[in-house]
Structure formats: C-alpha cells, structure tokens
Amino acid sequence: MLLVLLENGPMFAAAVARSAKLNRTTTYGILKELASKGLVSSSSGAATKYQSIAPELLPAYIERRGNELLEMKTQVAEVVPQIKMLRSKGNVLPKVQFFEGKEGIEQAYVDKLENNEGKVVYEFTGMDTTYEKLGPKFIEYYLKKRIGSKIKSEYIAPDTPFARKEAEFDKEYYRQVKFIPPQYAMDTEISIYDNKVSLTSFSAENPVTILIEDENLARTMKKLFDFVQSTSK
C-alpha cells in the first residue's frame, strides 16, 4: 500500500483500496497504522486524501528504525530518484500535510534536515515541553544530524531555567537563542525554513504537526520572527 501512495501521490482511501486490491475496512486500518509510524500523512480538503512521506525522507526514516532495517536503506535510496520522477510528472505534492502521534512528529522534524536548502531553521519553541515530549533519544539523534548537516537553528524561547541551561550549549549545538518573558510559555513549536512553516502541538490527547508549504506564509512568519527576535534578549 505504501508503494501505491509513493507512485501516485495523494489518493482517497477508496482509490488506495482499489489499487492495492483490498477492502476499505482493511485499507483504513493499514493507513492508520502507516500514519502512526510517520510514513503516511493526510491532507486537508473537502474529503481526506492520503499520501506517503516524501520519498527522499525514506532513507532517514529507515536509519532511525534500527539495525533490522539497515539493509533496506541502500535499496530504498536507489529507487528514490525513480519515485521522485513518478511523482513530479503529476505535480502531486500537496501544500498541507498532517503528521499525527509522536512518530509522525519525529518524521516532520526530519523534514527540517532533509529538505532545507537554506541550511537554517527559525523557531518559536517551548523548549521544556519539546524536550520532554520528544525524549532524550530523539533529541540527541536530531541535534547530531542537524549539526552534521551544518543546519543552523535560531530560536526564540520563553525564559525558563531549563531553556537558560540549554542555551549554554548554543555554540556547540550550532544555534542561537533569544528569550521572551516566561509568562509566554508554550506547549508548541513553530518552525520556519525555506518556503515551509511547521506547526507542532504537543497535546497529550492528539500530538500533531501541520506542515504548510507556502512561500507567502513562510515569508510573513519569518518577518514576525525577525521582529520578535529584535525585541528579545
């Protein structure tokens, strides 16, 4: 089923079922499972469509899954160009994607590293919540990969003891922090990079990332970031 979505782009569940030769009940169950693993996202609109993650993110996903998937990484990397060609023919990439659950959010975070031509990400972040919800293992993975990719992070965070302590490592972690008053604490994160805006809510009931690809929105959010940064300490 994942291959069907990789080759065709956004599809209604009924169309996925037909292509995969499965009944709708089974199809919905598999789509939900793939979404929980961060491999499939749903797009907004009058009716829900489903699409796979961008093919170039597959190697990084497999790397994180551990040694049992390591052998697949090379094979997937080899077919990425063909999959990208298939998708580009139909101009099928949506402008809005939803990533649900912790693994879905992690996959959206990887997009900041794999699809970031500008090599910089600007973030409004509640560092206390972000570190708590994503956990030390993923944070360590993400920081190591971001630093290795030479992607700089400029971020604005509420002034908390935890954020202050983390800021001591800014030079080592290739980032720069500006603080806003602690009363503006947030359980969310907004990231701006290239022509994308990533909105993450760490809600206990339904953690989700909404990834919006829109040049005008990204430009406006970057101006807002610049203003807040210029007035922060």
C-alpha positions in Angstrom: 0.0 0.0 0.0 2.9 2.4 0.8 4.2 1.7 -2.7 0.8 2.7 -4.2 1.0 6.0 -2.4 4.6 6.6 -3.3 3.9 6.1 -7.0 0.6 8.0 -7.2 0.7 10.8 -4.6 -2.4 11.9 -2.7 -5.3 9.5 -3.0 -8.7 8.9 -1.5 -8.9 5.8 0.7 -11.3 4.2 -1.8 -8.7 4.6 -4.6 -6.0 3.2 -2.5 -8.1 0.2 -1.7 -8.8 -0.4 -5.4 -5.1 -0.1 -6.4 -4.0 -2.3 -3.5 -6.9 -4.8 -4.2 -8.0 -4.6 -0.6 -11.4 -3.9 1.0 -12.0 -0.4 2.6 -12.0 -1.6 6.2 -8.6 -3.2 5.8 -7.3 -0.2 3.9 -8.3 2.3 6.6 -6.7 0.1 9.2 -3.4 -0.1 7.3 -3.5 3.6 6.5 -3.9 4.4 10.2 -1.0 2.1 11.1 1.2 3.7 8.5 0.2 7.2 9.8 1.1 6.2 13.3 4.6 5.3 12.1 5.0 8.6 10.3 5.0 7.0 6.8 1.7 8.4 5.7 0.0 11.8 6.2 -3.4 13.1 5.4 -4.2 16.3 3.5 -6.9 18.9 4.1 -9.8 19.5 1.8 -13.4 18.6 1.3 -12.6 15.0 1.7 -9.5 13.4 3.2 -6.7 12.3 1.0 -3.7 10.2 2.0 -0.1 10.5 0.8 3.2 8.9 1.6 6.1 10.9 3.1 8.4 12.5 0.6 10.5 9.7 -1.0 13.8 11.4 -0.1 12.9 11.0 3.6 12.7 7.2 3.4 16.4 6.6 3.9 16.5 8.8 7.1 13.3 7.0 8.4 14.9 3.6 7.9 18.1 4.7 9.6 16.1 5.6 12.7 14.2 2.3 12.8 17.4 0.5 13.7 19.7 -2.3 12.6 16.9 -4.6 11.5 16.1 -2.2 8.7 19.6 -1.2 7.8 19.9 -3.5 4.8 16.8 -1.8 3.3 18.3 1.6 3.4 20.6 1.2 0.4 17.8 -0.4 -1.7 15.4 2.4 -0.9 17.9 5.1 -1.7 18.5 3.5 -5.1 14.8 3.8 -6.0 14.2 7.3 -4.7 15.1 9.0 -8.0 12.6 6.9 -9.9 9.8 7.5 -7.3 10.5 11.3 -7.4 10.3 11.2 -11.1 6.9 9.5 -11.0 5.5 12.0 -8.5 6.9 15.0 -10.3 5.1 14.1 -13.5 1.8 14.6 -11.9 2.7 17.6 -9.8 1.0 15.8 -6.9 2.7 17.1 -3.7 0.1 18.9 -1.5 0.7 22.1 0.2 -0.5 20.9 3.6 0.4 17.7 5.4 -0.6 16.3 8.8 1.7 14.1 10.9 0.0 12.5 13.9 1.4 10.9 17.0 5.0 11.0 18.4 6.5 9.1 15.4 4.6 11.3 13.0 6.0 14.5 14.7 9.5 12.9 14.6 9.2 12.4 10.8 8.1 16.0 10.3 11.2 17.1 12.3 13.4 15.1 9.9 12.0 17.2 7.0 13.8 20.2 8.5 17.0 18.4 7.9 16.4 16.5 4.7 14.6 19.3 2.8 16.2 22.5 4.0 18.2 24.2 1.2 18.7 27.3 3.2 20.5 25.4 5.9 18.8 27.4 8.7 15.6 26.9 10.7 13.9 29.7 12.7 11.9 28.5 15.6 9.5 29.7 18.3 9.8 26.9 20.8 8.7 25.9 24.3 12.0 24.0 25.0 10.8 22.5 28.2 7.8 20.7 26.5 9.7 19.9 23.3 12.5 18.1 25.1 10.1 16.3 27.5 7.7 15.1 24.8 10.3 14.0 22.2 12.6 12.4 24.7 16.4 12.4 25.0 17.0 9.7 22.5 15.3 11.5 19.6 16.6 14.9 20.7 20.2 13.5 20.6 19.6 12.0 17.2 18.1 15.2 15.8 20.8 17.5 17.2 23.6 15.2 15.9 22.1 15.1 12.4 21.4 18.8 12.3 24.9 19.7 13.4 26.3 17.2 10.9 24.3 18.7 8.1 25.5 22.2 9.2 22.0 23.4 9.5 21.9 26.4 11.9 19.0 27.0 14.4 17.9 30.4 15.5 15.2 30.1 18.1 13.0 32.2 20.4 12.1 30.6 23.7 10.3 31.5 27.0 12.9 32.3 29.6 12.9 29.3 31.9 15.7 27.7 33.9 15.8 24.7 31.6 16.0 26.9 28.5 18.7 29.0 30.1 20.8 25.9 30.8 20.3 24.6 27.3 21.4 28.0 25.9 24.8 27.4 27.4 25.4 24.8 24.7 24.3 27.1 21.8 27.8 27.4 20.3 28.3 23.6 20.5 24.9 22.9 19.0 25.2 25.4 16.2 22.2 27.5 17.3 21.4 31.0 18.8 18.7 31.7 21.3 16.8 34.9 22.2 14.5 34.9 25.2 10.9 36.2 25.8 9.3 36.5 29.2 8.4 33.2 31.0 4.7 34.0 31.0 4.7 33.3 27.3 5.4 29.6 28.0 4.1 27.4 25.2 3.4 23.7 24.6 4.0 24.1 20.9 6.7 24.8 18.3 6.7 26.8 15.1 9.5 26.3 12.7 10.2 28.3 9.5 12.6 27.1 6.8 12.8 27.7 3.1 9.1 28.1 1.9 7.7 26.0 4.8 6.1 26.6 8.1 5.8 23.7 10.6 3.3 23.9 13.4 3.6 21.3 16.2 1.2 20.8 19.1 2.4 18.5 21.9 -1.2 18.0 23.1 -1.3 14.9 25.3 -4.5 13.7 23.6 -3.5 14.3 20.0 0.1 15.4 19.3 0.3 16.6 15.7 2.5 18.6 13.3 0.9 20.5 10.4 3.5 21.2 7.7 2.5 24.0 5.3 4.4 24.7 2.1 3.6 28.2 1.1 6.1 30.9 0.2 3.9 33.9 1.3 3.1 32.3 4.6 6.8 31.4 5.2 7.9 34.9 4.3 5.3 36.5 6.7 6.2 34.2 9.6 9.9 34.9 9.0 9.2 38.7 9.3 7.3 38.0 12.5 10.2 36.0 13.8 12.7 38.8 12.9 10.5 41.3 14.8 10.2 39.3 17.9 13.9 38.4 17.8 14.9 42.1 17.5 12.9 42.9 20.7 14.1 39.8 22.7 17.1 39.4 25.0 
